[in-house]
Amino acid sequence: MAVDPVCKMEVDEKTAKLKTEYKGKTYYFCAPGCKKMFEANPAKFVTS
């Protein structure tokens, strides 16, 4: 299971419809709002 970087909810990578790539890594989201927030400022949610 992946963890939504915005809300920290667990998301199944196999069934996730919302995902995006940032610096070569794929991030998965539980809802469109979380994806939109991440894409507006990914550095805020990525610690490495």
C-alpha positions, 0 to 999 in steps of 0.5 A: 500500500502507498500512502497519500503524501497529503492526507496520509491515507493508505492507497492501493497502488493497483487500483488507484486512479489518481497518481502523479510523478515527481522527481522520478517517483510515483505518488498515489492519492485518495482524492482529486483534492489531495492530488491537486494540492500535491501538484501545486507544491510537491516540495511541501509534501516530499521529505526526501 
